[in-house]
C-alpha cells in the first residue's frame, strides 16, 4: 500500500507538520525544487498559503546545481521536493541557499529515509517529513500515482499562483 495518492497529496499531508516547523521563523518562503517539488508545494498551499518561488536545479552526471532566486536574506526558506532518495538535491540546495543568505533553512518532503536524515539535519535548521522509512526505496514506491511533471509544466503551475515567481 502506498503512503500517498500523488505528489499533491504528499504536500497536503506535509502541510500541518510544516506549519509547526516554520512557526515563529522569519518570513517563511516556499521554494519548491523544479519540477517535482511544485505539485508538492501546491498541496502544501491548500492549507498553508505561504509565498512561493521556484527553485531551479540543473541535474547532470556531476550532480545537482541549485540556482537560488534573489532576495532570500531575512527569510526562512523552505525547500520542498517529492522526497529524498540519496539526498543529493537537498544537500546542493542547502549549500546554495546558505550562500544566498537565507536566515533559516527547512527541508520539507513527504518521504525522507532515516539513513539520509542524520546528514540533512546538520545542513538544515529543521527537516520535516511525513514518512521516515528505515531504508531508502525508490520514491515511486511511496506514491500510488507518482505524477511527475516536466519543467515547462512546473513553471506554468507556478505562474498560475498569484504570489509566485518561477
Secondary structure, DSSP 8 states (H G I E B T S, - for coil): --SBSSHHHHHHHHHHHHHHHHTTSSS-EEEEETTTHHHHHHHHHTT---EEEEEEEEEETTEEEEE--S--BT-EEEEEES-BSS-HHHHHHHHHHHHTTBSEEEEEEEEB-HHHHHHHHHHSSEEEEEE--SS---GGGGBSS-----HHHHHHHHHTSTTEE-
